[in-house]
Amino acid sequence: MEKSARHTLDLRGVIIPFSLLKAIQVFKIIKPGELLEILCSDPDIQKDLFKILPHSAYELTLIEELEKDCFYRIQLKKALK
């Protein structure tokens, strides 16, 4: 079952270093248990984001490719402390 994210970042068309920085900044300020949805056009952000965030800091709740090869949606739930 898909949950609605309270925080959404639309990073489609943004280059990787800036999109990663923005995603990390927002992830740090959301509360534990909240969902962050990231919309992106670069498939590499998935791998890079997961390398930067500690595995214990989030739960991956959704990852999907929309509009074949040009739009991705990732939902992360911030871990409870």
PDB file with SEQRES, HELIX, SHEET and CRYST1 records, atoms N, CA, C and O in Angstrom:
SEQRES   1 A   81  MET GLU LYS SER ALA ARG HIS THR LEU ASP LEU ARG GLY          
SEQRES   2 A   81  VAL ILE ILE PRO PHE SER LEU LEU LYS ALA ILE GLN VAL          
SEQRES   3 A   81  PHE LYS ILE ILE LYS PRO GLY GLU LEU LEU GLU ILE LEU          
SEQRES   4 A   81  CYS SER ASP PRO ASP ILE GLN LYS ASP LEU PHE LYS ILE          
SEQRES   5 A   81  LEU PRO HIS SER ALA TYR GLU LEU THR LEU ILE GLU GLU          
SEQRES   6 A   81  LEU GLU LYS ASP CYS PHE TYR ARG ILE GLN LEU LYS LYS          
SEQRES   7 A   81  ALA LEU LYS                                                  
HELIX    1 AA1 ILE A   16  ILE A   29  1                                  14    
HELIX    2 AA2 ASP A   44  ILE A   52  1                                   9    
HELIX    3 AA3 HIS A   55  ALA A   57  5                                   3    
SHEET    1 AA1 4 HIS A   7  ASP A  10  0                                        
SHEET    2 AA1 4 LEU A  35  CYS A  40  1                                        
SHEET    3 AA1 4 PHE A  71  LYS A  78 -1                                        
SHEET    4 AA1 4 TYR A  58  LEU A  66 -1                                        
CRYST1    1.000    1.000    1.000  90.00  90.00  90.00 P 1           1          
ATOM      1  N   MET A   1       0.839  -1.185   0.000  1.00  0.00           N  
ATOM      2  CA  MET A   1       0.000   0.000   0.000  1.00  0.00           C  
ATOM      3  C   MET A   1       0.883   1.248   0.000  1.00  0.00           C  
ATOM      4  O   MET A   1       1.791   1.368   0.823  1.00  0.00           O  
ATOM      5  N   GLU A   2       0.628   2.140  -0.888  1.00  0.00           N  
ATOM      6  CA  GLU A   2       1.404   3.364  -1.039  1.00  0.00           C  
ATOM      7  C   GLU A   2       0.902   4.416  -0.061  1.00  0.00           C  
ATOM      8  O   GLU A   2      -0.304   4.627   0.065  1.00  0.00           O  
ATOM      9  N   LYS A   3       1.823   5.073   0.628  1.00  0.00           N  
ATOM     10  CA  LYS A   3       1.471   6.131   1.565  1.00  0.00           C  
ATOM     11  C   LYS A   3       1.749   7.484   0.930  1.00  0.00           C  
ATOM     12  O   LYS A   3       2.618   7.615   0.068  1.00  0.00           O  
ATOM     13  N   SER A   4       1.013   8.468   1.359  1.00  0.00           N  
ATOM     14  CA  SER A   4       1.209   9.817   0.864  1.00  0.00           C  
ATOM     15  C   SER A   4       2.347  10.486   1.631  1.00  0.00           C  
ATOM     16  O   SER A   4       2.385  10.439   2.861  1.00  0.00           O  
ATOM     17  N   ALA A   5       3.259  11.096   0.914  1.00  0.00           N  
ATOM     18  CA  ALA A   5       4.402  11.751   1.534  1.00  0.00           C  
ATOM     19  C   ALA A   5       4.020  13.153   1.980  1.00  0.00           C  
ATOM     20  O   ALA A   5       3.297  13.869   1.287  1.00  0.00           O  
ATOM     21  N   ARG A   6       4.516  13.527   3.136  1.00  0.00           N  
ATOM     22  CA  ARG A   6       4.268  14.873   3.649  1.00  0.00           C  
ATOM     23  C   ARG A   6       5.230  15.878   3.014  1.00  0.00           C  
ATOM     24  O   ARG A   6       4.900  17.053   2.857  1.00  0.00           O  
ATOM     25  N   HIS A   7       6.411  15.406   2.653  1.00  0.00           N  
ATOM     26  CA  HIS A   7       7.444  16.261   2.060  1.00  0.00           C  
ATOM     27  C   HIS A   7       7.794  15.716   0.679  1.00  0.00           C  
ATOM     28  O   HIS A   7       8.119  14.537   0.531  1.00  0.00           O  
ATOM     29  N   THR A   8       7.726  16.581  -0.329  1.00  0.00           N  
ATOM     30  CA  THR A   8       8.043  16.167  -1.695  1.00  0.00           C  
ATOM     31  C   THR A   8       9.086  17.107  -2.283  1.00  0.00           C  
ATOM     32  O   THR A   8       8.961  18.329  -2.202  1.00  0.00           O  
ATOM     33  N   LEU A   9      10.118  16.513  -2.875  1.00  0.00           N  
ATOM     34  CA  LEU A   9      11.147  17.267  -3.580  1.00  0.00           C  
ATOM     35  C   LEU A   9      11.075  16.914  -5.056  1.00  0.00           C  
ATOM     36  O   LEU A   9      11.209  15.747  -5.422  1.00  0.00           O  
ATOM     37  N   ASP A  10      10.870  17.891  -5.890  1.00  0.00           N  
ATOM     38  CA  ASP A  10      10.878  17.665  -7.334  1.00  0.00           C  
ATOM     39  C   ASP A  10      12.255  18.067  -7.854  1.00  0.00           C  
ATOM     40  O   ASP A  10      12.544  19.251  -8.032  1.00  0.00           O  
ATOM     41  N   LEU A  11      13.091  17.072  -8.092  1.00  0.00           N  
ATOM     42  CA  LEU A  11      14.462  17.318  -8.524  1.00  0.00           C  
ATOM     43  C   LEU A  11      14.683  16.927  -9.977  1.00  0.00           C  
ATOM     44  O   LEU A  11      15.820  16.734 -10.406  1.00  0.00           O  
ATOM     45  N   ARG A  12      13.613  16.813 -10.726  1.00  0.00           N  
ATOM     46  CA  ARG A  12      13.750  16.457 -12.143  1.00  0.00           C  
ATOM     47  C   ARG A  12      14.498  17.571 -12.867  1.00  0.00           C  
ATOM     48  O   ARG A  12      14.135  18.744 -12.776  1.00  0.00           O  
ATOM     49  N   GLY A  13      15.541  17.186 -13.583  1.00  0.00           N  
ATOM     50  CA  GLY A  13      16.328  18.156 -14.342  1.00  0.00           C  
ATOM     51  C   GLY A  13      17.442  18.820 -13.547  1.00  0.00           C  
ATOM     52  O   GLY A  13      18.233  19.573 -14.115  1.00  0.00           O  
ATOM     53  N   VAL A  14      17.522  18.557 -12.240  1.00  0.00           N  
ATOM     54  CA  VAL A  14      18.570  19.142 -11.404  1.00  0.00           C  
ATOM     55  C   VAL A  14      19.786  18.222 -11.449  1.00  0.00           C  
ATOM     56  O   VAL A  14      19.647  17.000 -11.380  1.00  0.00           O  
ATOM     57  N   ILE A  15      20.970  18.806 -11.565  1.00  0.00           N  
ATOM     58  CA  ILE A  15      22.174  17.969 -11.650  1.00  0.00           C  
ATOM     59  C   ILE A  15      22.453  17.296 -10.303  1.00  0.00           C  
ATOM     60  O   ILE A  15      22.114  17.820  -9.242  1.00  0.00           O  
ATOM     61  N   ILE A  16      23.076  16.132 -10.378  1.00  0.00           N  
ATOM     62  CA  ILE A  16      23.260  15.258  -9.216  1.00  0.00           C  
ATOM     63  C   ILE A  16      23.830  15.939  -7.970  1.00  0.00           C  
ATOM     64  O   ILE A  16      23.214  15.817  -6.911  1.00  0.00           O  
ATOM     65  N   PRO A  17      24.948  16.638  -8.021  1.00  0.00           N  
ATOM     66  CA  PRO A  17      25.450  17.190  -6.757  1.00  0.00           C  
ATOM     67  C   PRO A  17      24.426  18.071  -6.036  1.00  0.00           C  
ATOM     68  O   PRO A  17      24.299  18.002  -4.813  1.00  0.00           O  
ATOM     69  N   PHE A  18      23.710  18.885  -6.779  1.00  0.00           N  
ATOM     70  CA  PHE A  18      22.726  19.774  -6.157  1.00  0.00           C  
ATOM     71  C   PHE A  18      21.499  19.010  -5.684  1.00  0.00           C  
ATOM     72  O   PHE A  18      20.945  19.325  -4.630  1.00  0.00           O  
ATOM     73  N   SER A  19      21.067  18.015  -6.444  1.00  0.00           N  
ATOM     74  CA  SER A  19      19.891  17.246  -6.031  1.00  0.00           C  
ATOM     75  C   SER A  19      20.202  16.429  -4.777  1.00  0.00           C  
ATOM     76  O   SER A  19      19.354  16.321  -3.891  1.00  0.00           O  
ATOM     77  N   LEU A  20      21.386  15.860  -4.689  1.00  0.00           N  
ATOM     78  CA  LEU A  20      21.773  15.122  -3.483  1.00  0.00           C  
ATOM     79  C   LEU A  20      21.847  16.042  -2.273  1.00  0.00           C  
ATOM     80  O   LEU A  20      21.364  15.693  -1.196  1.00  0.00           O  
ATOM     81  N   LEU A  21      22.445  17.206  -2.443  1.00  0.00           N  
ATOM     82  CA  LEU A  21      22.555  18.178  -1.352  1.00  0.00           C  
ATOM     83  C   LEU A  21      21.172  18.578  -0.843  1.00  0.00           C  
ATOM     84  O   LEU A  21      20.937  18.604   0.365  1.00  0.00           O  
ATOM     85  N   LYS A  22      20.275  18.884  -1.746  1.00  0.00           N  
ATOM     86  CA  LYS A  22      18.922  19.296  -1.361  1.00  0.00           C  
ATOM     87  C   LYS A  22      18.188  18.160  -0.652  1.00  0.00           C  
ATOM     88  O   LYS A  22      17.524  18.389   0.359  1.00  0.00           O  
ATOM     89  N   ALA A  23      18.303  16.943  -1.172  1.00  0.00           N  
ATOM     90  CA  ALA A  23      17.636  15.790  -0.555  1.00  0.00           C  
ATOM     91  C   ALA A  23      18.151  15.567   0.868  1.00  0.00           C  
ATOM     92  O   ALA A  23      17.361  15.300   1.773  1.00  0.00           O  
ATOM     93  N   ILE A  24      19.449  15.671   1.072  1.00  0.00           N  
ATOM     94  CA  ILE A  24      20.038  15.483   2.396  1.00  0.00           C  
ATOM     95  C   ILE A  24      19.585  16.587   3.345  1.00  0.00           C  
ATOM     96  O   ILE A  24      19.268  16.316   4.503  1.00  0.00           O  
ATOM     97  N   GLN A  25      19.551  17.826   2.865  1.00  0.00           N  
ATOM     98  CA  GLN A  25      19.116  18.944   3.710  1.00  0.00           C  
ATOM     99  C   GLN A  25      17.687  18.738   4.195  1.00  0.00           C  
ATOM    100  O   GLN A  25      17.401  18.921   5.379  1.00  0.00           O  
ATOM    101  N   VAL A  26      16.794  18.361   3.298  1.00  0.00           N  
ATOM    102  CA  VAL A  26      15.391  18.162   3.677  1.00  0.00           C  
ATOM    103  C   VAL A  26      15.256  16.944   4.583  1.00  0.00           C  
ATOM    104  O   VAL A  26      14.499  16.980   5.554  1.00  0.00           O  
ATOM    105  N   PHE A  27      15.973  15.873   4.283  1.00  0.00           N  
ATOM    106  CA  PHE A  27      15.888  14.666   5.106  1.00  0.00           C  
ATOM    107  C   PHE A  27      16.301  14.957   6.544  1.00  0.00           C  
ATOM    108  O   PHE A  27      15.717  14.404   7.476  1.00  0.00           O  
ATOM    109  N   LYS A  28      17.294  15.813   6.736  1.00  0.00           N  
ATOM    110  CA  LYS A  28      17.756  16.153   8.085  1.00  0.00           C  
ATOM    111  C   LYS A  28      16.699  16.893   8.896  1.00  0.00           C  
ATOM    112  O   LYS A  28      16.654  16.745  10.117  1.00  0.00           O  
ATOM    113  N   ILE A  29      15.847  17.686   8.246  1.00  0.00           N  
ATOM    114  CA  ILE A  29      14.880  18.496   9.004  1.00  0.00           C  
ATOM    115  C   ILE A  29      13.518  17.834   9.194  1.00  0.00           C  
ATOM    116  O   ILE A  29      12.725  18.289  10.018  1.00  0.00           O  
ATOM    117  N   ILE A  30      13.232  16.768   8.447  1.00  0.00           N  
ATOM    118  CA  ILE A  30      11.947  16.116   8.662  1.00  0.00           C  
ATOM    119  C   ILE A  30      11.993  15.331   9.971  1.00  0.00           C  
ATOM    120  O   ILE A  30      13.062  14.953  10.450  1.00  0.00           O  
ATOM    121  N   LYS A  31      10.819  15.098  10.533  1.00  0.00           N  
ATOM    122  CA  LYS A  31      10.707  14.408  11.813  1.00  0.00           C  
ATOM    123  C   LYS A  31      10.754  12.898  11.613  1.00  0.00           C  
ATOM    124  O   LYS A  31      10.363  12.396  10.559  1.00  0.00           O  
ATOM    125  N   PRO A  32      11.232  12.173  12.622  1.00  0.00           N  
ATOM    126  CA  PRO A  32      11.216  10.708  12.551  1.00  0.00           C  
ATOM    127  C   PRO A  32       9.797  10.191  12.276  1.00  0.00           C  
ATOM    128  O   PRO A  32       8.826  10.673  12.859  1.00  0.00           O  
ATOM    129  N   GLY A  33       9.697   9.223  11.396  1.00  0.00           N  
ATOM    130  CA  GLY A  33       8.404   8.657  11.020  1.00  0.00           C  
ATOM    131  C   GLY A  33       7.760   9.321   9.820  1.00  0.00           C  
ATOM    132  O   GLY A  33       6.816   8.774   9.249  1.00  0.00           O  
ATOM    133  N   GLU A  34       8.253  10.499   9.420  1.00  0.00           N  
ATOM    134  CA  GLU A  34       7.694  11.189   8.255  1.00  0.00           C  
ATOM    135  C   GLU A  34       8.295  10.651   6.968  1.00  0.00           C  
ATOM    136  O   GLU A  34       9.406  10.120   6.949  1.00  0.00           O  
ATOM    137  N   LEU A  35       7.527  10.802   5.887  1.00  0.00           N  
ATOM    138  CA  LEU A  35       7.952  10.352   4.565  1.00  0.00           C  
ATOM    139  C   LEU A  35       8.491  11.510   3.740  1.00  0.00           C  
ATOM    140  O   LEU A  35       7.945  12.613   3.761  1.00  0.00           O  
ATOM    141  N   LEU A  36       9.562  11.246   3.018  1.00  0.00           N  
ATOM    142  CA  LEU A  36      10.107  12.188   2.044  1.00  0.00           C  
ATOM    143  C   LEU A  36       9.993  11.536   0.680  1.00  0.00           C  
ATOM    144  O   LEU A  36      10.501  10.435   0.463  1.00  0.00           O  
ATOM    145  N   GLU A  37       9.327  12.216  -0.233  1.00  0.00           N  
ATOM    146  CA  GLU A  37       9.207  11.722  -1.599  1.00  0.00           C  
ATOM    147  C   GLU A  37      10.133  12.537  -2.484  1.00  0.00           C  
ATOM    148  O   GLU A  37      10.113  13.767  -2.450  1.00  0.00           O  
ATOM    149  N   ILE A  38      10.939  11.851  -3.273  1.00  0.00           N  
ATOM    150  CA  ILE A  38      11.884  12.502  -4.174  1.00  0.00           C  
ATOM    151  C   ILE A  38      11.516  12.130  -5.598  1.00  0.00           C  
ATOM    152  O   ILE A  38      11.449  10.950  -5.940  1.00  0.00           O  
ATOM    153  N   LEU A  39      11.278  13.133  -6.425  1.00  0.00           N  
ATOM    154  CA  LEU A  39      11.012  12.948  -7.846  1.00  0.00           C  
ATOM    155  C   LEU A  39      12.286  13.344  -8.573  1.00  0.00           C  
ATOM    156  O   LEU A  39      12.797  14.446  -8.373  1.00  0.00           O  
ATOM    157  N   CYS A  40      12.796  12.469  -9.404  1.00  0.00           N  
ATOM    158  CA  CYS A  40      14.070  12.766 -10.069  1.00  0.00           C  
ATOM    159  C   CYS A  40      14.091  12.183 -11.472  1.00  0.00           C  
ATOM    160  O   CYS A  40      13.333  11.272 -11.804  1.00  0.00           O  
ATOM    161  N   SER A  41      14.975  12.731 -12.277  1.00  0.00           N  
ATOM    162  CA  SER A  41      15.096  12.254 -13.655  1.00  0.00           C  
ATOM    163  C   SER A  41      16.384  11.470 -13.874  1.00  0.00           C  
ATOM    164  O   SER A  41      16.561  10.855 -14.926  1.00  0.00           O  
ATOM    165  N   ASP A  42      17.271  11.482 -12.909  1.00  0.00           N  
ATOM    166  CA  ASP A  42      18.548  10.776 -13.042  1.00  0.00           C  
ATOM    167  C   ASP A  42      18.522   9.493 -12.207  1.00  0.00           C  
ATOM    168  O   ASP A  42      18.397   9.563 -10.984  1.00  0.00           O  
ATOM    169  N   PRO A  43      18.635   8.341 -12.836  1.00  0.00           N  
ATOM    170  CA  PRO A  43      18.561   7.081 -12.087  1.00  0.00           C  
ATOM    171  C   PRO A  43      19.721   6.887 -11.112  1.00  0.00           C  
ATOM    172  O   PRO A  43      19.601   6.103 -10.171  1.00  0.00           O  
ATOM    173  N   ASP A  44      20.828   7.576 -11.313  1.00  0.00           N  
ATOM    174  CA  ASP A  44      21.981   7.431 -10.426  1.00  0.00           C  
ATOM    175  C   ASP A  44      21.763   8.052  -9.055  1.00  0.00           C  
ATOM    176  O   ASP A  44      22.482   7.720  -8.112  1.00  0.00           O  
ATOM    177  N   ILE A  45      20.792   8.941  -8.923  1.00  0.00           N  
ATOM    178  CA  ILE A  45      20.542   9.547  -7.616  1.00  0.00           C  
ATOM    179  C   ILE A  45      20.166   8.472  -6.596  1.00  0.00           C  
ATOM    180  O   ILE A  45      20.467   8.608  -5.410  1.00  0.00           O  
ATOM    181  N   GLN A  46      19.521   7.428  -7.046  1.00  0.00           N  
ATOM    182  CA  GLN A  46      19.128   6.355  -6.131  1.00  0.00           C  
ATOM    183  C   GLN A  46      20.360   5.752  -5.465  1.00  0.00           C  
ATOM    184  O   GLN A  46      20.432   5.673  -4.239  1.00  0.00           O  
ATOM    185  N   LYS A  47      21.319   5.330  -6.270  1.00  0.00           N  
ATOM    186  CA  LYS A  47      22.538   4.721  -5.734  1.00  0.00           C  
ATOM    187  C   LYS A  47      23.325   5.708  -4.877  1.00  0.00           C  
ATOM    188  O   LYS A  47      23.794   5.357  -3.795  1.00  0.00           O  
ATOM    189  N   ASP A  48      23.470   6.934  -5.355  1.00  0.00           N  
ATOM    190  CA  ASP A  48      24.251   7.938  -4.640  1.00  0.00           C  
ATOM    191  C   ASP A  48      23.595   8.324  -3.313  1.00  0.00           C  
ATOM    192  O   ASP A  48      24.284   8.481  -2.304  1.00  0.00           O  
ATOM    193  N   LEU A  49      22.306   8.474  -3.310  1.00  0.00           N  
ATOM    194  CA  LEU A  49      21.581   8.839  -2.098  1.00  0.00           C  
ATOM    195  C   LEU A  49      21.729   7.752  -1.042  1.00  0.00           C  
ATOM    196  O   LEU A  49      21.927   8.056   0.134  1.00  0.00           O  
ATOM    197  N   PHE A  50      21.636   6.504  -1.444  1.00  0.00           N  
ATOM    198  CA  PHE A  50      21.736   5.401  -0.502  1.00  0.00           C  
ATOM    199  C   PHE A  50      23.163   5.227   0.023  1.00  0.00           C  
ATOM    200  O   PHE A  50      23.357   4.652   1.093  1.00  0.00           O  
ATOM    201  N   LYS A  51      24.165   5.717  -0.716  1.00  0.00           N  
ATOM    202  CA  LYS A  51      25.545   5.690  -0.236  1.00  0.00           C  
ATOM    203  C   LYS A  51      25.776   6.764   0.830  1.00  0.00           C  
ATOM    204  O   LYS A  51      26.574   6.571   1.748  1.00  0.00           O  
ATOM    205  N   ILE A  52      25.084   7.880   0.707  1.00  0.00           N  
ATOM    206  CA  ILE A  52      25.279   9.011   1.610  1.00  0.00           C  
ATOM    207  C   ILE A  52      24.503   8.848   2.914  1.00  0.00           C  
ATOM    208  O   ILE A  52      25.038   9.112   3.991  1.00  0.00           O  
ATOM    209  N   LEU A  53      23.253   8.417   2.824  1.00  0.00           N  
ATOM    210  CA  LEU A  53      22.429   8.257   4.023  1.00  0.00           C  
ATOM    211  C   LEU A  53      22.778   6.960   4.740  1.00  0.00           C  
ATOM    212  O   LEU A  53      22.883   5.912   4.102  1.00  0.00           O  
ATOM    213  N   PRO A  54      22.958   7.014   6.051  1.00  0.00           N  
ATOM    214  CA  PRO A  54      23.191   5.764   6.793  1.00  0.00           C  
ATOM    215  C   PRO A  54      21.963   4.857   6.669  1.00  0.00           C  
ATOM    216  O   PRO A  54      20.829   5.331   6.734  1.00  0.00           O  
ATOM    217  N   HIS A  55      22.193   3.563   6.492  1.00  0.00           N  
ATOM    218  CA  HIS A  55      21.084   2.623   6.316  1.00  0.00           C  
ATOM    219  C   HIS A  55      20.127   2.627   7.496  1.00  0.00           C  
ATOM    220  O   HIS A  55      18.941   2.342   7.331  1.00  0.00           O  
ATOM    221  N   SER A  56      20.618   2.941   8.665  1.00  0.00           N  
ATOM    222  CA  SER A  56      19.763   2.953   9.847  1.00  0.00           C  
ATOM    223  C   SER A  56      18.911   4.215   9.952  1.00  0.00           C  
ATOM    224  O   SER A  56      18.053   4.304  10.831  1.00  0.00           O  
ATOM    225  N   ALA A  57      19.131   5.191   9.070  1.00  0.00           N  
ATOM    226  CA  ALA A  57      18.423   6.466   9.151  1.00  0.00           C  
ATOM    227  C   ALA A  57      17.092   6.476   8.403  1.00  0.00           C  
ATOM    228  O   ALA A  57      16.287   7.388   8.592  1.00  0.00           O  
ATOM    229  N   TYR A  58      16.852   5.487   7.568  1.00  0.00           N  
ATOM    230  CA  TYR A  58      15.650   5.510   6.740  1.00  0.00           C  
ATOM    231  C   TYR A  58      15.150   4.107   6.439  1.00  0.00           C  
ATOM    232  O   TYR A  58      15.856   3.111   6.601  1.00  0.00           O  
ATOM    233  N   GLU A  59      13.900   4.074   5.993  1.00  0.00           N  
ATOM    234  CA  GLU A  59      13.305   2.858   5.437  1.00  0.00           C  
ATOM    235  C   GLU A  59      12.841   3.214   4.032  1.00  0.00           C  
ATOM    236  O   GLU A  59      12.094   4.175   3.850  1.00  0.00           O  
ATOM    237  N   LEU A  60      13.270   2.459   3.053  1.00  0.00           N  
ATOM    238  CA  LEU A  60      12.832   2.672   1.678  1.00  0.00           C  
ATOM    239  C   LEU A  60      11.417   2.117   1.555  1.00  0.00           C  
ATOM    240  O   LEU A  60      11.211   0.910   1.686  1.00  0.00           O  
ATOM    241  N   THR A  61      10.443   2.985   1.306  1.00  0.00           N  
ATOM    242  CA  THR A  61       9.054   2.535   1.233  1.00  0.00           C  
ATOM    243  C   THR A  61       8.543   2.414  -0.196  1.00  0.00           C  
ATOM    244  O   THR A  61       7.568   1.706  -0.448  1.00  0.00           O  
ATOM    245  N   LEU A  62       9.193   3.099  -1.133  1.00  0.00           N  
ATOM    246  CA  LEU A  62       8.754   3.035  -2.523  1.00  0.00           C  
ATOM    247  C   LEU A  62       9.881   3.483  -3.438  1.00  0.00           C  
ATOM    248  O   LEU A  62      10.576   4.462  -3.167  1.00  0.00           O  
ATOM    249  N   ILE A  63      10.042   2.756  -4.511  1.00  0.00           N  
ATOM    250  CA  ILE A  63      10.928   3.193  -5.576  1.00  0.00           C  
ATOM    251  C   ILE A  63      10.298   2.696  -6.871  1.00  0.00           C  
ATOM    252  O   ILE A  63      10.047   1.502  -7.033  1.00  0.00           O  
ATOM    253  N   GLU A  64      10.049   3.615  -7.784  1.00  0.00           N  
ATOM    254  CA  GLU A  64       9.421   3.214  -9.035  1.00  0.00           C  
ATOM    255  C   GLU A  64       9.854   4.111 -10.176  1.00  0.00           C  
ATOM    256  O   GLU A  64      10.215   5.273  -9.989  1.00  0.00           O  
ATOM    257  N   GLU A  65       9.807   3.536 -11.351  1.00  0.00           N  
ATOM    258  CA  GLU A  65      10.124   4.269 -12.570  1.00  0.00           C  
ATOM    259  C   GLU A  65       8.805   4.615 -13.243  1.00  0.00           C  
ATOM    260  O   GLU A  65       7.969   3.745 -13.488  1.00  0.00           O  
ATOM    261  N   LEU A  66       8.635   5.883 -13.534  1.00  0.00           N  
ATOM    262  CA  LEU A  66       7.442   6.366 -14.225  1.00  0.00           C  
ATOM    263  C   LEU A  66       7.877   6.958 -15.551  1.00  0.00           C  
ATOM    264  O   LEU A  66       9.010   7.418 -15.689  1.00  0.00           O  
ATOM    265  N   GLU A  67       6.994   6.947 -16.513  1.00  0.00           N  
ATOM    266  CA  GLU A  67       7.297   7.525 -17.826  1.00  0.00           C  
ATOM    267  C   GLU A  67       8.593   6.949 -18.394  1.00  0.00           C  
ATOM    268  O   GLU A  67       9.491   7.699 -18.776  1.00  0.00           O  
ATOM    269  N   LYS A  68       8.689   5.655 -18.449  1.00  0.00           N  
ATOM    270  CA  LYS A  68       9.806   4.858 -18.974  1.00  0.00           C  
ATOM    271  C   LYS A  68      11.103   5.631 -19.209  1.00  0.00           C  
ATOM    272  O   LYS A  68      11.207   6.421 -20.147  1.00  0.00           O  
ATOM    273  N   ASP A  69      12.069   5.396 -18.363  1.00  0.00           N  
ATOM    274  CA  ASP A  69      13.439   5.918 -18.468  1.00  0.00           C  
ATOM    275  C   ASP A  69      13.608   7.419 -18.302  1.00  0.00           C  
ATOM    276  O   ASP A  69      14.650   7.953 -18.679  1.00  0.00           O  
ATOM    277  N   CYS A  70      12.633   8.112 -17.756  1.00  0.00           N  
ATOM    278  CA  CYS A  70      12.876   9.546 -17.610  1.00  0.00           C  
ATOM    279  C   CYS A  70      12.333  10.142 -16.312  1.00  0.00           C  
ATOM    280  O   CYS A  70      12.449  11.352 -16.117  1.00  0.00           O  
ATOM    281  N   PHE A  71      11.755   9.358 -15.430  1.00  0.00           N  
ATOM    282  CA  PHE A  71      11.189   9.928 -14.219  1.00  0.00           C  
ATOM    283  C   PHE A  71      11.115   8.836 -13.156  1.00  0.00           C  
ATOM    284  O   PHE A  71      10.544   7.769 -13.385  1.00  0.00           O  
ATOM    285  N   TYR A  72      11.692   9.111 -12.004  1.00  0.00           N  
ATOM    286  CA  TYR A  72      11.734   8.151 -10.908  1.00  0.00           C  
ATOM    287  C   TYR A  72      11.121   8.767  -9.669  1.00  0.00           C  
ATOM    288  O   TYR A  72      11.191   9.979  -9.461  1.00  0.00           O  
ATOM    289  N   ARG A  73      10.515   7.918  -8.844  1.00  0.00           N  
ATOM    290  CA  ARG A  73       9.929   8.368  -7.577  1.00  0.00           C  
ATOM    291  C   ARG A  73      10.461   7.463  -6.471  1.00  0.00           C  
ATOM    292  O   ARG A  73      10.377   6.237  -6.546  1.00  0.00           O  
ATOM    293  N   ILE A  74      11.007   8.105  -5.448  1.00  0.00           N  
ATOM    294  CA  ILE A  74      11.569   7.400  -4.301  1.00  0.00           C  
ATOM    295  C   ILE A  74      10.882   7.940  -3.053  1.00  0.00           C  
ATOM    296  O   ILE A  74      10.738   9.153  -2.899  1.00  0.00           O  
ATOM    297  N   GLN A  75      10.463   7.055  -2.172  1.00  0.00           N  
ATOM    298  CA  GLN A  75       9.925   7.484  -0.882  1.00  0.00           C  
ATOM    299  C   GLN A  75      10.759   6.868   0.229  1.00  0.00           C  
ATOM    300  O   GLN A  75      10.997   5.661   0.260  1.00  0.00           O  
ATOM    301  N   LEU A  76      11.195   7.728   1.135  1.00  0.00           N  
ATOM    302  CA  LEU A  76      11.984   7.307   2.290  1.00  0.00           C  
ATOM    303  C   LEU A  76      11.249   7.698   3.562  1.00  0.00           C  
ATOM    304  O   LEU A  76      10.737   8.812   3.675  1.00  0.00           O  
ATOM    305  N   LYS A  77      11.200   6.797   4.496  1.00  0.00           N  
ATOM    306  CA  LYS A  77      10.606   7.080   5.796  1.00  0.00           C  
ATOM    307  C   LYS A  77      11.755   7.243   6.779  1.00  0.00           C  
ATOM    308  O   LYS A  77      12.591   6.351   6.921  1.00  0.00           O  
ATOM    309  N   LYS A  78      11.793   8.386   7.458  1.00  0.00           N  
ATOM    310  CA  LYS A  78      12.858   8.623   8.414  1.00  0.00           C  
ATOM    311  C   LYS A  78      12.672   7.707   9.606  1.00  0.00           C  
ATOM    312  O   LYS A  78      11.574   7.593  10.152  1.00  0.00           O  
ATOM    313  N   ALA A  79      13.751   7.057  10.006  1.00  0.00           N  
ATOM    314  CA  ALA A  79      13.698   6.092  11.098  1.00  0.00           C  
ATOM    315  C   ALA A  79      13.369   6.779  12.423  1.00  0.00           C  
ATOM    316  O   ALA A  79      13.741   7.927  12.664  1.00  0.00           O  
ATOM    317  N   LEU A  80      12.663   6.040  13.264  1.00  0.00           N  
ATOM    318  CA  LEU A  80      12.391   6.521  14.618  1.00  0.00           C  
ATOM    319  C   LEU A  80      13.652   6.385  15.442  1.00  0.00           C  
ATOM    320  O   LEU A  80      14.388   5.409  15.302  1.00  0.00           O  
ATOM    321  N   LYS A  81      13.900   7.340  16.285  1.00  0.00           N  
ATOM    322  CA  LYS A  81      15.123   7.295  17.110  1.00  0.00           C  
ATOM    323  C   LYS A  81      14.912   6.506  18.354  1.00  0.00           C  
ATOM    324  O   LYS A  81      15.832   6.366  19.160  1.00  0.00           O  
TER     325      LYS A  81                                                      
END                                                                             
